[in-house]
């Protein structure tokens, strides 16, 4: 998926990222992850227009305000981010398939 652009409209709840001092940026998909949150740099990087990817990374950013996160796929961090993303996606009219969430965590 080529994401060499910045969407004309930021995802819902992008103002929450702003309030947390977190920048939202876009990058091409490089075959590894559709999104990431870098707690040290305070940046969410998205390689997908899928709003659930943003919600997942936003959940990491919020979680980091409660408990410092470490890099990588840490199960205790993913078990927070994925259900939060699913709930937010459902509330914003773009529900995630439950099977994908169970496989992910």
CORKALIN-V444137 format. One record per pair of residues at least 6 apart in sequence whose C-alpha atoms are under 7 Angstrom apart, sorted by the first residue. I is the first residue (numbers start at 1). J is the second residue. Records with the same first field share a line. If there is no record, write none. Layout:
I->J + J
This chain:
1->29
2->28 + 29
3->26 + 27 + 28 + 29 + 47 + 48
4->27 + 28
6->26
11->51
17->23 + 58
21->42
22->42 + 43 + 44
23->42 + 43 + 44
24->43 + 44 + 45
25->44 + 45 + 46
26->45 + 46 + 47
27->45 + 46 + 47
28->47
29->47
34->46 + 47 + 48 + 53
35->45 + 46 + 47 + 53 + 57
36->44 + 45 + 46 + 57
37->43 + 44 + 45 + 57 + 60 + 61
38->44
44->57
46->54
52->85 + 86 + 89
55->85 + 88
56->81 + 82 + 84 + 85
59->81 + 84 + 85
60->81
75->105
78->105
79->105
82->101
86->95 + 96
89->95 + 96
